[in-house]
Amino acid sequence: MMNDIYGFIVENKWLILLVLEVFAWSATFFMLYARYKMHSDFWFKAASAMLIMTGFVPQILLGVINFIDSKELDLFTLVLVLLVVYGGTVGKKHVQKLDDWARAKFSNREMED
């Protein structure tokens, strides 16, 4: 059973990464929506947890599984390392810009409503 799951992950790693990235960015946008439009601390925290569980944790696990399987630093593992490094460096600035945009966007709408 575990070999089947492991094999499925290794065979579909690019698709899994793509799906997880879509979920992670969706969680990011929902997190900003919950924070600035809904003003909900609960949903903001829930979206933050979703972001961690669909972004950082699975990427690291996928990288470890792929490295164990291939026993080398291949393109997939390199892409994952670059995504994690990006998220911890330049990505923080991009998320801050996105946060500023969401704050301005939802604040202006509230004034119009």
C-alpha positions as CSV (number, residue, x, y, z in Angstrom):
1,M,0.0,0.0,0.0
2,M,2.7,2.5,1.0
3,N,4.7,1.5,-2.1
4,D,1.6,2.3,-4.3
5,I,1.3,5.8,-2.7
6,Y,5.0,6.4,-2.9
7,G,5.0,5.4,-6.6
8,F,2.0,7.6,-7.3
9,I,3.7,10.6,-5.8
10,V,7.0,10.0,-7.7
11,E,5.2,9.4,-11.0
12,N,2.9,12.5,-10.6
13,K,5.2,14.9,-8.8
14,W,4.9,17.7,-11.3
15,L,1.1,17.6,-11.3
16,I,1.0,17.4,-7.5
17,L,3.3,20.4,-7.3
18,L,1.1,22.4,-9.7
19,V,-2.1,21.5,-7.8
20,L,-0.4,22.4,-4.5
21,E,0.8,25.7,-5.9
22,V,-2.7,26.6,-7.1
23,F,-4.1,25.7,-3.7
24,A,-1.4,27.7,-1.9
25,W,-2.0,30.8,-4.0
26,S,-5.7,30.4,-3.5
27,A,-5.2,30.3,0.2
28,T,-3.0,33.4,0.0
29,F,-5.7,35.4,-1.8
30,F,-8.4,34.0,0.6
31,M,-6.2,35.0,3.5
32,L,-6.0,38.6,2.3
33,Y,-9.7,38.6,1.6
34,A,-10.5,37.3,5.1
35,R,-8.2,39.9,6.6
36,Y,-9.2,43.0,4.7
37,K,-12.7,42.4,3.4
38,M,-14.3,40.0,5.9
39,H,-12.3,41.4,8.9
40,S,-12.3,37.8,10.3
41,D,-9.4,36.8,12.5
42,F,-10.7,33.2,12.4
43,W,-10.8,32.9,8.6
44,F,-7.5,34.7,8.4
45,K,-5.9,32.1,10.7
46,A,-7.6,29.2,8.8
47,A,-6.3,30.5,5.5
48,S,-2.8,30.9,7.0
49,A,-3.0,27.2,8.1
50,M,-4.2,26.2,4.6
51,L,-1.3,28.1,3.1
52,I,1.2,26.3,5.3
53,M,-0.4,22.9,4.6
54,T,-0.6,23.4,0.8
55,G,2.6,25.4,0.3
56,F,5.6,24.9,2.5
57,V,5.1,21.5,4.1
58,P,4.2,19.5,1.0
59,Q,6.9,21.2,-1.1
60,I,9.5,20.1,1.4
61,L,8.1,16.6,1.6
62,L,7.9,16.3,-2.2
63,G,11.6,17.3,-2.4
64,V,12.6,14.8,0.2
65,I,10.6,12.0,-1.4
66,N,12.0,12.9,-4.9
67,F,15.6,13.1,-3.6
68,I,15.2,9.7,-1.8
69,D,13.9,8.2,-5.0
70,S,16.4,9.7,-7.5
71,K,19.4,9.9,-5.1
72,E,20.5,13.1,-6.9
73,L,19.7,16.8,-7.2
74,D,17.5,16.7,-10.3
75,L,15.5,19.4,-12.0
76,F,12.4,18.8,-9.8
77,T,14.3,19.0,-6.5
78,L,16.1,22.1,-7.8
79,V,12.8,23.8,-8.7
80,L,11.5,23.0,-5.2
81,V,14.6,24.4,-3.6
82,L,14.3,27.5,-5.7
83,L,10.6,27.9,-4.7
84,V,11.5,27.6,-1.0
85,V,14.4,30.0,-1.3
86,Y,12.2,32.5,-3.3
87,G,9.5,32.2,-0.6
88,G,11.9,33.0,2.1
89,T,13.6,35.9,0.3
90,V,12.3,37.9,-2.6
91,G,8.9,36.3,-2.3
92,K,8.3,38.1,1.1
93,K,8.6,41.4,-0.7
94,H,6.1,40.3,-3.4
95,V,3.6,39.1,-0.8
96,Q,4.0,42.5,1.0
97,K,3.2,44.3,-2.2
98,L,0.2,41.9,-2.7
99,D,-0.9,42.7,0.9
100,D,-0.6,46.4,0.3
101,W,-2.7,46.1,-2.9
102,A,-5.4,44.0,-1.1
103,R,-5.6,46.5,1.7
104,A,-6.0,49.4,-0.7
105,K,-8.4,47.5,-2.9
106,F,-10.8,46.4,-0.2
107,S,-10.5,49.6,1.8
108,N,-11.6,51.6,-1.3
109,R,-14.6,49.3,-1.9
110,E,-15.8,49.6,1.7
111,M,-15.8,53.4,1.2
112,E,-17.9,53.0,-2.0
113,D,-20.4,50.6,-0.4
